[in-house]
């Protein structure tokens, strides 16, 4: 069972790293701030979710599992609040064309 849990952990974390890399590529490649933020937040939400899900079998206790899930939830809430605020601020700061 431990080998199966370890294999699941490795696969989930590698998939999460792939989504982090895709979000970073979107941040570097997209032309405007709104599309950059969208690509980055969506990919990072899924990437962090996969990393957390991959770490759950290794948590060892219910307290550690709840901590992992709390970190994931706090990041989701924080980025859901910060993303639109950043987009609004950059829209106000850009010159009108």
N, C-alpha and C positions, 0 to 999 in steps of 0.2 A: 504493500500500500504506500509506503514511503517513496518508493521509486516512481509510482504513478503521480503522487503529489508533487514531487520534485520536477518531473517532466512537465506537468501542468503549469507550475510556477515559472519555469524557464520559458515555455511557449507564450504564456500570457505577458510576461515582462518584455520579451522580445517584440511581441505585437504592439505593446504600449510604446516601446522605444521607436518602432516604425511610425506610429502616429505622431509622436513628438517630432520626429524628423520631417514628416510631411507638413506639420504646422509651421516648422521653422522655414521650410522651403516656400510655403505660402507667404510667410512674413517677408521674406527676401524678394519674392518674385512679383507679387501683385502690385498694381500701380497706385492705388489710393488707400487711405487710412482705413476706411470702412471695410473694404474687402480684406485687408491685411488682418484687422482685428477679428473679423468673422472666421477666417481660415485658422488663425492661431487659437482662438478660444474653442472652436468646435473640435479641432484635432487634439488640443490639450485636455479637454474634458474626457474624450474617449481614451486617450493615452493614459491619463492618470487613473481612470476607471479600470483599465486592463491591468495596470501595475498593482493597484489595490486588490483586485480580484485574484491576481496571481500570488500576492503575499498572504491572502487569507488562510490557505492551508498551512502556512509556516508560522502563523501567529501564535499558536500554542495555548492561548487562553481566550476566554470570552472578553476579558478586559482589553487585551491587545486587539482583538477583532473589532470591538467597538471604537477603539482609538483610530484604527485605520479608516473605518467608515466615517467617523466624525471629521477626520482630516479631509477626506474626499468631499463630504457634504459642505464643509466650510469653504473649500476652494471653489466649488460650484456656485455657492451663493456669492462669494466675493467677486468672482469674475463676471457673474451675471449682473452685478451692480456696477462694477468698474468699467466693463466694456462699453456700454452705452454712454457712460459719462465721458470717457475718453473720446469717443466718436463725436459727441456733441461739442466738446471743447476744441477739438481739431477743426470741426466744421466752422466754428465761430472764428478761429484764428486764421483760417485760409482766406486769402483775398478773393473777392467776388470776381467772376469772369463774365 
